[in-house]
Amino acid sequence: MSVIEDSRKVLQDFLAPELRAIAVPLDALEKRFEDAERRSERRHDEVMGSIRQIIDFTSINERLARLESKQSASH
């Protein structure tokens, strides 16, 4: 074998197991980030739903006030 091939084999023998050992914690970390992102998206959807309810309530409240005002004016 040439020096280059020997060096390549030594690097592969050393690096391959090390890279596999690093990949496991990285996979776990990626899963945690994905889980956190899903929770964040769900929370965002809940907050937006609450905001929509408030807007709907405000709109209904304003319409009711206009109707009451019209009714008071006609009596």
Z-matrix of the N, CA and C atoms (Angstrom, degrees):
N
C 1 1.453
C 2 1.526 1 109.53
N 3 1.300 2 113.94 1 149.71
C 4 1.454 3 118.21 2 178.09
C 5 1.524 4 109.24 3 -84.06
N 6 1.279 5 114.79 4 168.68
C 7 1.464 6 120.95 5 179.20
C 8 1.525 7 110.20 6 -61.89
N 9 1.304 8 117.15 7 -38.93
C 10 1.461 9 121.15 8 -179.96
C 11 1.526 10 110.22 9 -64.93
N 12 1.330 11 116.46 10 -45.52
C 13 1.461 12 119.43 11 179.27
C 14 1.523 13 111.22 12 -64.53
N 15 1.335 14 116.53 13 -39.66
C 16 1.465 15 120.28 14 177.62
C 17 1.527 16 110.56 15 -62.95
N 18 1.315 17 115.55 16 -44.18
C 19 1.475 18 120.07 17 179.73
C 20 1.517 19 110.18 18 -63.83
N 21 1.320 20 117.03 19 -42.61
C 22 1.458 21 121.56 20 179.29
C 23 1.536 22 110.22 21 -61.54
N 24 1.325 23 117.88 22 -43.68
C 25 1.465 24 121.56 23 -179.83
C 26 1.524 25 110.94 24 -64.60
N 27 1.318 26 117.51 25 -41.71
C 28 1.468 27 120.98 26 178.92
C 29 1.525 28 109.94 27 -63.55
N 30 1.319 29 116.86 28 -45.16
C 31 1.461 30 120.30 29 178.55
C 32 1.522 31 111.27 30 -62.30
N 33 1.319 32 117.12 31 -44.69
C 34 1.461 33 120.39 32 179.17
C 35 1.523 34 111.09 33 -63.73
N 36 1.320 35 116.66 34 -41.95
C 37 1.465 36 119.86 35 180.00
C 38 1.523 37 111.31 36 -64.72
N 39 1.308 38 116.38 37 -33.28
C 40 1.461 39 120.39 38 -179.12
C 41 1.534 40 111.21 39 -85.29
N 42 1.320 41 116.26 40 -46.44
C 43 1.458 42 120.06 41 -172.07
C 44 1.525 43 113.87 42 -76.10
N 45 1.303 44 118.55 43 -37.83
C 46 1.463 45 120.46 44 -175.96
C 47 1.528 46 111.64 45 -56.35
N 48 1.330 47 120.22 46 -51.60
C 49 1.470 48 118.97 47 178.29
C 50 1.526 49 112.58 48 -64.03
N 51 1.326 50 117.20 49 -36.80
C 52 1.463 51 121.24 50 179.22
C 53 1.528 52 110.38 51 -64.38
N 54 1.318 53 116.74 52 -43.21
C 55 1.466 54 120.56 53 179.35
C 56 1.525 55 110.80 54 -65.42
N 57 1.334 56 117.31 55 -39.10
C 58 1.462 57 120.05 56 176.82
C 59 1.523 58 110.14 57 -64.35
N 60 1.329 59 116.76 58 -39.21
C 61 1.468 60 120.86 59 179.80
C 62 1.527 61 110.72 60 -65.89
N 63 1.304 62 117.76 61 -33.46
C 64 1.467 63 121.87 62 178.52
C 65 1.528 64 110.16 63 -75.87
N 66 1.321 65 117.53 64 -33.81
C 67 1.462 66 121.50 65 -176.57
C 68 1.522 67 111.91 66 -63.01
N 69 1.319 68 117.91 67 -35.34
C 70 1.468 69 120.75 68 -178.04
C 71 1.531 70 111.42 69 -62.59
N 72 1.351 71 118.82 70 -52.59
C 73 1.476 72 117.41 71 177.80
C 74 1.535 73 112.82 72 -64.18
N 75 1.327 74 116.93 73 -32.50
C 76 1.471 75 119.04 74 178.17
C 77 1.523 76 110.96 75 -66.20
N 78 1.329 77 117.00 76 -39.01
C 79 1.461 78 120.24 77 176.94
C 80 1.529 79 110.60 78 -62.73
N 81 1.329 80 116.38 79 -42.43
C 82 1.470 81 120.35 80 179.12
C 83 1.527 82 110.52 81 -64.47
N 84 1.308 83 116.42 82 -40.85
C 85 1.468 84 120.78 83 179.28
C 86 1.526 85 110.67 84 -65.54
N 87 1.320 86 116.37 85 -40.81
C 88 1.466 87 120.08 86 178.34
C 89 1.530 88 110.43 87 -62.38
N 90 1.329 89 117.08 88 -41.06
C 91 1.464 90 120.78 89 178.42
C 92 1.524 91 110.58 90 -62.85
N 93 1.332 92 117.20 91 -41.27
C 94 1.469 93 120.09 92 178.38
C 95 1.520 94 111.24 93 -62.37
N 96 1.329 95 116.94 94 -41.65
C 97 1.467 96 120.28 95 178.07
C 98 1.524 97 110.96 96 -64.31
N 99 1.331 98 116.97 97 -41.96
C 100 1.464 99 120.09 98 178.63
C 101 1.529 100 110.78 99 -63.23
N 102 1.343 101 116.55 100 -41.93
C 103 1.468 102 120.22 101 177.57
C 104 1.526 103 111.04 102 -62.52
N 105 1.325 104 116.47 103 -43.44
C 106 1.467 105 120.41 104 179.02
C 107 1.525 106 110.39 105 -63.82
N 108 1.324 107 116.93 106 -38.49
C 109 1.461 108 120.16 107 179.05
C 110 1.532 109 110.49 108 -65.00
N 111 1.343 110 116.98 109 -42.20
C 112 1.472 111 120.03 110 178.03
C 113 1.524 112 110.96 111 -62.53
N 114 1.337 113 116.66 112 -42.86
C 115 1.475 114 119.48 113 178.36
C 116 1.521 115 110.50 114 -63.07
N 117 1.311 116 116.36 115 -40.51
C 118 1.463 117 121.11 116 179.37
C 119 1.526 118 110.60 117 -63.92
N 120 1.327 119 117.01 118 -42.13
C 121 1.467 120 120.39 119 178.60
C 122 1.526 121 110.86 120 -64.59
N 123 1.336 122 116.93 121 -40.76
C 124 1.470 123 119.68 122 178.15
C 125 1.520 124 110.38 123 -63.43
N 126 1.324 125 116.41 124 -43.40
C 127 1.469 126 120.38 125 179.83
C 128 1.522 127 109.79 126 -63.04
N 129 1.324 128 116.81 127 -42.13
C 130 1.465 129 121.13 128 178.29
C 131 1.520 130 109.83 129 -59.29
N 132 1.332 131 116.52 130 -45.46
C 133 1.467 132 120.15 131 179.27
C 134 1.526 133 111.08 132 -61.76
N 135 1.342 134 117.28 133 -40.15
C 136 1.472 135 120.62 134 178.39
C 137 1.528 136 110.97 135 -63.52
N 138 1.319 137 116.22 136 -43.85
C 139 1.467 138 120.28 137 -179.78
C 140 1.528 139 110.13 138 -65.12
N 141 1.325 140 116.51 139 -43.45
C 142 1.465 141 119.17 140 179.36
C 143 1.528 142 110.40 141 -63.95
N 144 1.327 143 118.02 142 -37.16
C 145 1.459 144 121.13 143 176.20
C 146 1.518 145 110.89 144 -61.87
N 147 1.327 146 116.46 145 -42.75
C 148 1.467 147 120.59 146 178.08
C 149 1.521 148 111.02 147 -63.50
N 150 1.313 149 116.61 148 -41.13
C 151 1.470 150 120.62 149 179.10
C 152 1.527 151 109.96 150 -63.56
N 153 1.346 152 116.36 151 -42.30
C 154 1.472 153 119.51 152 178.46
C 155 1.529 154 110.67 153 -61.93
N 156 1.321 155 117.37 154 -40.05
C 157 1.467 156 120.54 155 178.52
C 158 1.523 157 110.60 156 -62.92
N 159 1.332 158 116.75 157 -41.89
C 160 1.464 159 120.71 158 178.98
C 161 1.529 160 110.03 159 -63.50
N 162 1.333 161 116.27 160 -43.12
C 163 1.466 162 119.81 161 179.14
C 164 1.529 163 110.13 162 -63.15
N 165 1.344 164 116.27 163 -44.31
C 166 1.463 165 119.65 164 178.21
C 167 1.526 166 110.69 165 -61.32
N 168 1.319 167 117.16 166 -44.33
C 169 1.461 168 121.43 167 179.67
C 170 1.523 169 110.52 168 -61.45
N 171 1.323 170 116.61 169 -43.53
C 172 1.467 171 121.05 170 179.62
C 173 1.521 172 109.88 171 -62.73
N 174 1.324 173 116.27 172 -42.97
C 175 1.466 174 120.12 173 179.35
C 176 1.525 175 110.60 174 -62.87
N 177 1.317 176 116.72 175 -45.27
C 178 1.471 177 120.66 176 178.77
C 179 1.520 178 109.74 177 -63.17
N 180 1.307 179 117.33 178 -41.71
C 181 1.461 180 122.61 179 179.66
C 182 1.530 181 110.52 180 -61.11
N 183 1.333 182 116.85 181 -43.68
C 184 1.461 183 121.21 182 179.22
C 185 1.529 184 110.68 183 -65.15
N 186 1.336 185 116.55 184 -42.99
C 187 1.466 186 119.94 185 178.79
C 188 1.521 187 111.17 186 -63.82
N 189 1.318 188 116.83 187 -40.46
C 190 1.459 189 120.88 188 178.01
C 191 1.525 190 110.48 189 -63.23
N 192 1.330 191 117.15 190 -42.17
C 193 1.469 192 120.87 191 179.00
C 194 1.525 193 110.22 192 -62.21
N 195 1.335 194 117.94 193 -41.05
C 196 1.473 195 120.59 194 177.94
C 197 1.522 196 111.08 195 -64.25
N 198 1.340 197 116.38 196 -42.94
C 199 1.466 198 119.39 197 178.30
C 200 1.525 199 111.53 198 -62.88
N 201 1.332 200 116.03 199 -43.01
C 202 1.472 201 119.43 200 178.94
C 203 1.528 202 110.27 201 -63.73
N 204 1.331 203 116.03 202 -38.45
C 205 1.460 204 120.35 203 178.96
C 206 1.531 205 110.51 204 -65.05
N 207 1.325 206 117.37 205 -43.26
C 208 1.458 207 121.04 206 177.56
C 209 1.533 208 110.99 207 -64.10
N 210 1.319 209 116.04 208 -40.51
C 211 1.450 210 120.14 209 -179.25
C 212 1.533 211 109.80 210 -66.50
N 213 1.321 212 116.99 211 -41.34
C 214 1.475 213 120.60 212 178.72
C 215 1.526 214 110.56 213 -64.43
N 216 1.318 215 116.73 214 -38.94
C 217 1.451 216 121.45 215 -179.17
C 218 1.530 217 112.12 216 -68.95
N 219 1.323 218 116.54 217 -30.45
C 220 1.471 219 118.67 218 -178.60
C 221 1.524 220 112.55 219 -83.15
N 222 1.316 221 118.62 220 -14.29
C 223 1.476 222 120.80 221 179.93
C 224 1.484 223 110.70 222 -94.62
